[in-house]
Amino acid sequence: MFKRPALYRPQRIEMTENQVLALKGHRLEIACLAGQVWITDGVRGDRVVQCGQQTTLCSKSKICVQAFTNSVVRIGPPAPAAYAA
């Protein structure tokens, strides 16, 4: 059920409906390539990210990503331009 991928470079992850990824909090960019996912870090609130959308998180808390439907996400460090924001 829980999966903790190493995220030193962007990874494409296929998720089944209701699958949960528990990620160690740090700077992450999460892009939804297919489906729809719910993302929370327990601090800054919840986000729903749909196909074609992405979000960048900077959190020291655990980050959870749950697929509402069969989904594909790309998770990795944000692009350098995202650090400037």
Secondary structure, 3 states (H helix, E strand, C coil): CEECCCCCCCEEEEECCCCEEEECCCEEEEEEEECEEEEECCCCCEEEEECCCEEEEECCCCEEEEECCCEEEEEECCCHHHHHC
